[in-house]
């Protein structure tokens, strides 16, 4: 086991002190943190992914990648990380054009996939058949690689027709994809298999970002980030079903197995749990910093915080069960 560095040691002591001050129900929540699981976490400002033991936050290793890795997805054996390539969307330049392929078992870089001239790779997803989808923010083109473990080029590319296509979700069977286009204010539904099909568009606000599907994939949830408004849309038609204004700027959401939503309120530094049909707030959890990334693993949620920590949330009690220090700017993650 690698030794803890001074910073992690201080965070561990602080975390133990905070845990002792929590009520008994919160202390019991630590039992819900799974053992033997590993978090592969994108640390954007470090230009790497790092591996942490999910139960106690021990750092197990890291893989250097490049400038500003962003979203991550996994097929179980490999993780795929998009290279954004610039430190912010207003920065000049074409941005990154490489997907890094991480061997999870070996905790090592297996290879890269060069998607040039597609640039500023952000949204990354894997469908139920193991096909990889990568969204280029610079070109608003969605690329699909059917065998990403060995493939070196897209098998299909479809234009989303957006102005700055940032976030992505894909149906499990790969027959439909949804894009959040931050500059046009639209959510776009498209067919990843048919570049001639006309995308369906719905204006939802100023700058939609996070997207998530209901467990039955019939409802699409979208957050208009600056307004902090969450929209529930019919996934097929994008017709509105419900909407709710959150606590200021909101950035990410995930859907639990039972269909309830967890939303990261960035401005309010909290998490909200919402009813999936009405979007009524059922519970609120304060955090020490805003959560830029949410990673769901069964009954446990890992929130990547702006203070360079991960908070571990027990969803059964909706309480903080633990946490640990990370590198700079933790974001998306996969758990295996």
C-alpha positions as CSV (number, residue, x, y, z in Angstrom):
1,X,0.0,0.0,0.0
2,X,1.5,3.4,-0.9
3,X,2.1,5.7,2.1
4,X,-0.3,8.6,2.6
5,X,1.2,12.0,1.8
6,X,1.0,14.8,4.3
7,X,-2.1,16.4,2.7
8,X,-4.1,13.2,2.7
9,X,-3.0,12.5,6.3
10,X,-4.4,15.9,7.4
11,X,-7.6,15.4,5.5
12,X,-8.0,11.9,7.1
13,X,-7.6,13.4,10.6
14,X,-10.0,16.2,9.8
15,X,-12.5,13.7,8.3
16,X,-12.4,11.5,11.4
17,X,-13.1,14.5,13.6
18,X,-16.0,15.6,11.5
19,X,-17.4,12.0,11.4
20,X,-17.3,11.8,15.2
21,X,-19.4,14.9,15.4
22,X,-22.1,13.5,13.2
23,X,-25.2,12.0,14.6
24,X,-25.3,8.2,15.1
25,X,-27.3,7.6,11.9
26,X,-24.6,9.4,9.8
27,X,-21.9,7.4,11.5
28,X,-23.7,4.2,10.7
29,X,-23.8,5.2,7.1
30,X,-20.1,4.4,6.7
31,X,-21.1,0.7,6.7
32,X,-22.8,1.4,3.4
33,X,-19.6,2.4,1.6
34,X,-18.6,-0.7,-0.5
35,X,-15.4,-2.5,0.1
36,X,-13.1,-3.7,-2.7
37,X,-14.3,-1.1,-5.2
38,X,-12.0,1.3,-6.9
39,X,-12.7,4.8,-8.1
40,X,-11.0,5.9,-11.4
41,X,-11.3,9.7,-11.1
42,X,-10.5,12.4,-13.7
43,X,-8.5,15.2,-12.2
44,X,-8.7,17.8,-14.8
45,X,-6.2,20.3,-13.6
46,X,-3.6,17.6,-13.0
47,X,-4.0,16.2,-16.5
48,X,-4.6,12.6,-15.3
49,X,-6.8,10.0,-13.9
50,X,-6.1,8.8,-10.4
51,X,-7.2,5.6,-8.7
52,X,-8.6,5.5,-5.1
53,X,-9.9,2.7,-2.9
54,X,-13.6,3.5,-2.7
55,X,-14.0,2.6,1.0
56,X,-11.1,4.5,2.6
57,X,-9.8,6.9,-0.1
58,X,-6.3,5.3,-0.3
59,X,-4.6,6.5,-3.5
60,X,-3.7,3.4,-5.5
61,X,-2.0,5.0,-8.6
62,X,-2.4,7.5,-11.3
63,X,-2.0,7.7,-15.1
64,X,-0.8,10.9,-16.7
65,X,-2.8,11.9,-19.8
66,X,-2.6,15.4,-21.1
67,X,-4.2,18.9,-21.0
68,X,-7.6,18.9,-19.5
69,X,-9.1,15.4,-19.6
70,X,-12.8,15.7,-19.1
71,X,-15.6,13.1,-19.3
72,X,-15.0,9.4,-18.7
73,X,-17.0,6.2,-19.5
74,X,-16.2,2.5,-19.1
75,X,-17.1,-0.8,-20.7
76,X,-16.0,-2.6,-17.5
77,X,-12.5,-3.5,-18.8
78,X,-11.4,-0.2,-20.2
79,X,-12.2,3.4,-19.3
80,X,-12.3,6.0,-22.1
81,X,-11.4,9.7,-21.4
82,X,-12.0,12.6,-23.8
83,X,-9.2,15.1,-24.3
84,X,-10.7,18.6,-24.1
85,X,-7.3,20.2,-24.5
86,X,-7.9,23.7,-23.3
87,X,-8.4,25.1,-19.8
88,X,-11.8,26.6,-20.5
89,X,-14.3,26.9,-23.3
90,X,-13.4,30.6,-23.9
91,X,-9.7,29.8,-24.5
92,X,-8.5,29.9,-28.1
93,X,-7.4,26.9,-30.0
94,X,-8.7,23.7,-31.6
95,X,-8.4,21.8,-28.3
96,X,-7.8,18.1,-27.8
97,X,-8.5,15.4,-30.3
98,X,-7.4,12.3,-28.5
99,X,-9.4,9.7,-26.5
100,X,-7.2,8.0,-23.9
101,X,-8.0,4.3,-23.3
102,X,-7.2,3.2,-19.7
103,X,-6.7,-0.4,-18.8
104,X,-8.6,-0.5,-15.4
105,X,-7.1,-3.7,-14.1
106,X,-3.5,-2.7,-14.9
107,X,-4.2,1.0,-13.9
108,X,-2.2,2.0,-17.0
109,X,-2.7,3.8,-20.4
110,X,-3.4,1.1,-22.9
111,X,-3.4,3.3,-26.1
112,X,-5.0,6.4,-27.6
113,X,-7.5,7.0,-30.3
114,X,-6.9,10.1,-32.5
115,X,-10.1,11.7,-33.7
116,X,-8.6,14.7,-35.4
117,X,-10.0,16.9,-36.9
118,X,-12.7,16.6,-34.3
119,X,-11.6,18.8,-31.4
120,X,-12.5,19.7,-27.8
121,X,-13.7,16.2,-27.0
122,X,-16.1,16.3,-24.1
123,X,-19.1,14.0,-23.9
124,X,-18.1,10.3,-23.7
125,X,-20.5,7.4,-23.4
126,X,-20.6,3.6,-23.9
127,X,-23.8,1.8,-24.8
128,X,-24.9,-1.7,-23.8
129,X,-23.1,-3.3,-26.8
130,X,-19.8,-1.7,-25.8
131,X,-19.8,0.9,-28.5
132,X,-18.1,4.2,-27.7
133,X,-19.6,7.6,-28.4
134,X,-17.5,10.8,-28.3
135,X,-18.9,14.3,-28.8
136,X,-16.8,17.0,-30.2
137,X,-17.7,20.4,-28.8
138,X,-15.7,22.3,-31.4
139,X,-17.6,20.7,-34.4
140,X,-20.8,19.5,-32.8
141,X,-20.2,16.1,-34.3
142,X,-20.9,12.8,-32.6
143,X,-18.5,10.0,-33.4
144,X,-19.2,6.3,-32.8
145,X,-16.5,3.6,-32.5
146,X,-17.9,0.2,-32.6
147,X,-14.9,-1.7,-31.1
148,X,-13.1,0.9,-29.0
149,X,-10.9,-1.7,-27.4
150,X,-9.1,-2.1,-30.7
151,X,-10.6,0.4,-33.2
152,X,-8.6,3.5,-34.3
153,X,-11.2,5.5,-36.2
154,X,-14.9,6.3,-36.1
155,X,-17.4,3.8,-37.7
156,X,-20.0,6.5,-37.9
157,X,-20.1,10.3,-37.5
158,X,-23.4,12.3,-37.2
159,X,-23.7,16.0,-37.1
160,X,-25.7,17.3,-34.1
161,X,-26.2,20.7,-35.7
162,X,-25.4,22.6,-32.6
163,X,-23.3,25.6,-31.7
164,X,-21.3,24.2,-28.8
165,X,-22.4,20.6,-28.1
166,X,-21.1,19.9,-24.6
167,X,-22.9,17.0,-22.9
168,X,-24.2,13.6,-24.0
169,X,-26.3,10.7,-23.1
170,X,-27.0,7.6,-25.2
171,X,-29.7,5.0,-25.0
172,X,-28.6,1.5,-23.9
173,X,-29.3,0.0,-27.3
174,X,-27.5,2.9,-29.1
175,X,-30.5,3.8,-31.2
176,X,-30.9,7.3,-29.8
177,X,-28.6,10.0,-28.4
178,X,-29.2,13.3,-26.7
179,X,-26.9,16.4,-26.8
180,X,-26.9,19.5,-24.6
181,X,-25.9,22.4,-26.7
182,X,-24.8,25.2,-24.4
183,X,-24.5,28.1,-26.9
184,X,-27.9,27.6,-28.6
185,X,-29.8,26.8,-25.4
186,X,-31.1,23.6,-27.0
187,X,-31.4,19.9,-26.2
188,X,-30.9,17.9,-29.4
189,X,-32.1,14.3,-30.0
190,X,-30.5,12.4,-32.9
191,X,-30.1,9.0,-34.4
192,X,-26.4,7.9,-34.1
193,X,-27.0,5.4,-36.9
194,X,-28.5,7.7,-39.5
195,X,-26.7,11.0,-40.4
196,X,-29.6,11.8,-42.8
197,X,-32.2,11.8,-40.1
198,X,-33.3,15.3,-38.9
199,X,-32.4,15.9,-35.3
200,X,-35.2,17.0,-32.9
201,X,-34.5,20.2,-31.0
202,X,-36.0,21.8,-27.9
203,X,-35.0,25.2,-26.5
204,X,-34.8,24.8,-22.8
205,X,-33.0,27.9,-21.6
206,X,-29.7,29.8,-21.8
207,X,-27.1,27.0,-21.5
208,X,-28.3,23.4,-20.9
209,X,-25.5,21.2,-19.7
210,X,-26.2,18.0,-17.6
211,X,-28.5,15.3,-19.0
212,X,-29.8,12.0,-17.6
213,X,-32.3,9.4,-18.6
214,X,-35.0,7.8,-16.4
215,X,-34.4,4.0,-15.8
216,X,-37.0,3.2,-18.5
217,X,-35.4,5.7,-20.9
218,X,-38.7,7.4,-21.5
219,X,-37.9,10.6,-19.8
220,X,-34.9,12.9,-20.4
221,X,-33.8,15.3,-17.6
222,X,-31.9,18.4,-18.6
223,X,-30.4,21.2,-16.4
224,X,-30.2,24.8,-17.7
225,X,-27.0,25.5,-15.8
226,X,-26.9,29.3,-15.3
227,X,-30.6,29.5,-14.5
228,X,-30.6,26.4,-12.3
229,X,-33.7,25.0,-13.9
230,X,-34.2,21.3,-14.4
231,X,-36.5,20.1,-17.1
232,X,-38.2,16.8,-17.5
233,X,-38.8,16.1,-21.2
234,X,-40.4,13.3,-23.2
235,X,-37.3,11.4,-24.5
236,X,-38.9,10.7,-27.9
237,X,-40.4,14.1,-28.7
238,X,-38.7,16.4,-26.2
239,X,-42.1,17.7,-25.2
240,X,-42.1,19.2,-21.7
241,X,-43.4,17.1,-18.8
242,X,-42.3,19.1,-15.7
243,X,-39.8,21.7,-14.6
244,X,-38.3,23.0,-11.4
245,X,-36.1,25.9,-10.4
246,X,-33.3,24.8,-8.2
247,X,-31.1,26.7,-5.7
248,X,-29.2,28.9,-8.2
249,X,-26.6,27.5,-10.6
250,X,-26.9,23.7,-10.9
251,X,-24.5,21.6,-12.8
252,X,-25.0,17.7,-12.7
253,X,-27.6,15.1,-12.0
254,X,-27.8,11.4,-11.7
255,X,-30.8,9.0,-11.6
256,X,-31.1,6.4,-8.9
257,X,-32.3,2.8,-9.6
258,X,-35.7,3.8,-8.2
259,X,-36.0,6.7,-10.6
260,X,-35.4,9.5,-8.1
261,X,-33.0,12.3,-9.2
262,X,-30.0,13.7,-7.3
263,X,-29.0,17.2,-8.5
264,X,-25.8,19.1,-7.7
265,X,-26.6,22.7,-6.7
266,X,-23.3,24.4,-7.5
267,X,-24.2,27.9,-6.2
268,X,-25.9,26.5,-3.0
269,X,-23.2,23.9,-2.4
270,X,-25.7,21.2,-1.8
271,X,-27.4,18.1,-3.3
272,X,-31.1,17.8,-3.8
273,X,-33.1,14.6,-4.2
274,X,-36.2,15.0,-6.4
275,X,-39.3,13.0,-7.2
276,X,-39.0,11.8,-10.9
277,X,-42.5,12.8,-11.9
278,X,-43.1,16.1,-10.2
279,X,-39.5,17.1,-9.6
280,X,-40.6,17.9,-6.0
281,X,-37.6,18.2,-3.6
282,X,-37.7,15.4,-1.1
283,X,-34.4,16.0,0.6
284,X,-31.4,18.4,0.7
285,X,-27.9,17.7,1.8
286,X,-25.4,20.5,2.4
287,X,-21.8,20.1,1.2
288,X,-18.6,21.9,2.1
289,X,-18.1,22.9,-1.6
290,X,-20.0,22.6,-4.9
291,X,-20.0,19.3,-6.6
292,X,-18.8,19.5,-10.3
293,X,-19.1,15.7,-10.8
294,X,-21.5,13.0,-9.6
295,X,-20.7,9.3,-9.9
296,X,-23.3,6.7,-9.0
297,X,-22.4,3.2,-7.9
298,X,-25.5,1.3,-6.6
299,X,-26.5,2.8,-3.3
300,X,-23.4,5.0,-3.1
301,X,-22.8,8.4,-4.7
302,X,-19.3,10.0,-5.1
303,X,-19.5,13.8,-5.3
304,X,-16.4,15.5,-6.8
305,X,-16.0,18.7,-4.9
306,X,-14.5,22.1,-5.8
307,X,-12.3,21.9,-2.7
308,X,-10.4,19.0,-4.2
309,X,-12.1,16.2,-2.3
310,X,-14.6,13.5,-2.9
311,X,-17.6,13.2,-0.6
312,X,-19.1,9.7,-0.3
313,X,-22.9,9.8,0.0
314,X,-25.0,6.9,1.4
315,X,-28.1,7.2,-0.7
316,X,-30.2,5.1,1.8
317,X,-29.8,7.8,4.4
318,X,-28.9,10.7,2.1
319,X,-26.0,11.5,4.4
320,X,-22.2,12.0,4.0
321,X,-20.7,8.6,4.9
322,X,-17.0,9.6,4.3
323,X,-14.7,11.4,2.0
324,X,-11.1,11.8,0.9
325,X,-8.6,14.3,-0.7
326,X,-7.9,14.2,-4.4
327,X,-5.8,16.0,-6.9
328,X,-6.8,19.4,-8.4
329,X,-10.2,19.7,-10.1
330,X,-11.8,16.3,-9.6
331,X,-14.6,15.6,-12.0
332,X,-16.2,12.5,-13.6
333,X,-15.3,9.0,-12.5
334,X,-16.1,5.3,-13.0
335,X,-16.2,2.7,-10.3
336,X,-15.1,-0.9,-10.8
